[in-house]
Amino acid sequence: MMKKRRISKKLDVVREMPELYHRLPNERFELRKSEVVNWLLEQDDVIEWLFHFLQRTAKMIEYDKKTGKWHGVKEEGDE
């Protein structure tokens, strides 16, 4: 039997998420009101994983040593 591949130990905390609403009952859906999203945003390891994924794997953000700021990286063909 093959062992399941782990994405990252940093995401293990997600397995401990309590029962939460993504869409609040009897309310129009708004992502910013999602208990699930807000819980995830409170997890430092999840945010750190996302940041490093966007930087290293997806290469969608990069650091500018001159300005000391981060910025998005456009895909080839984007203007």
Beta strands, then each sheet from edge to edge (+ up, - down):
strand 1: 61-64
strand 2: 69-72
sheet 1: 1+ 2-
end
